[in-house]
Each structure stands twice: as structure tokens, then as C-alpha cells.
């Protein structure tokens, strides 16, 4: 079994109102000097295979087809 | 003209849409369930608003990958008119039938109010009951209606007349880029919009500003 983590983040230039709100809240808590906060999503997957190459190819397809909206989001895949 | 309304778990504006289509066309629309792979022979397919699949992952993301969407895509390719309202708009974008994406409202708040809409393009199958530049009233109710498209896409849809509605008179409720409230595909047979025209079609609603969209799409009025 392969464990994988997919991280989905907003592309540069795409406004992130939630990140902005978190940035403001951190400032209100007294955390100074925060340049920017961008919010993203993390998916942890377990894949029933030993074939790393296949798992990676499948994960890429999953990201393209469902996990990320590539109009506004980027994704990275890491295998444990 | 015959119409169909798509029903998915979590969509809740389907009854309003069925009522509007029935009142305006005089014919009750057929309903299509998520698992159906064939759409009956109709002139207009409507995906109503709501919260399909609980808005999990991203609004409209799961719905856009259900079997019924493949059937809708095939119909759209044949030239059948498709209208997506609110969550229906989000679904059409996620399915790739329309350009761009809808994000969380810039205010981060759910907005439920009335806005003003400018008819940017009155030369479409959905807006010919109006005149270009006309401003109509329309209710909105959404949390993720902040339209976004990259610079290249934006330039293309603006110059092709694919921006059909814009929030007017400073009523942009969600931070949408260029005040965009509704866009159509290049072919002009698929339209998505955040506002709810089905909720302003008769005196009991306090006005009938939204009626023209259905009257146009159902060819109730003369072309």
C-alpha cells in the first residue's frame, strides 16, 4: 500500500478572501510581520498498490479530474 | 418548447424552477435524475440552484462528475440550450461547459438580497426579450458567487460577447471580476448565472423582471 498526500493551493494572482481573513485574524492576535496567508487543502490517500509509478500517474489524473480545479488551483503530489 | 429540470441530491431550487417554467411556457418540464444517462428530447435543460452534494470539495464539483452531466454535455454539443442558475452555474463551470470559476464571496458572507443586473448582451437565445443596457432587478442567494477567470480568458469572453449579465449600479454582492453575473459559451447555447430570475416572474414575487430569460429561452416571445 502506498500513502500519498495531495496538496491543493490557489494559483498566484487568484484572490483568496479566506486567506485574507485569516491574515487579519492573526494580526489581531498580535502576530506581527505576516506578509501573506494563502489557504489550501490537503488530501491523504491510501492506494492499494506497490507500483509507485502507477500510483503517481493515477494521482495526477485524480487531481486533474476532481481534486483540483485547475482554472484556479495548483496541486502537488508527494508519496510517503 | 419543451424543457427539462435536473434534480440532484442537495439541489433545493428545483421546485421554483419547475413552477417558473410551467407558468411561462404552459408546459410542465420533465425532471432528470442524477443517474440518468439519456436526456429526453427537449429544447432547454435547466440546472437549478441549491447545494448539490453539500457543496463538498468545491461547489458543484461532485455534481459536475455525475453521469447525467455527460448526457447534458452531449446535448449541449448538439446545440440544445442549457441554463445553470446559482449552483447550476457552479456545476457548468466545474464541468468545463463554461469558462472561469466561482470562488468564495469576497465578503466571506452568504448574501441573500436583491441586486441590479445590466443586460450586457441582448443578442442571445436567453436575453432577446430585453434590450442591451437594460437594467433589471434580480434576487441573489449564495456564498460562492465570486466569478474569476484569468486575464486571457477574461479578454476573450469580454470581446466575444460572452458576458451576458453584469451587476449594475454598485450592487456587485460577491466581488466578481468585472462585475460579471452571468456568462455563456462561445456557441451561445449554454448560459450560467448566479442570480435567481425564477424568483421574480410574477406579481406575487413583487415583479416580473426575470421572466424574459425564460420567455427568450422557451421562445414564448417572437424572435
Interface residues (C-beta under 8 A of the other chain):
Chain A: X13 X14 X15 X17 X18 X21 X65 X66 X67 X69 X71 X72
Chain B: X57 X58 X61 X65 X93 X94 X100 X101 X103 X104 X105 X106 X107 X108 X146 X148 X149 X150 X175
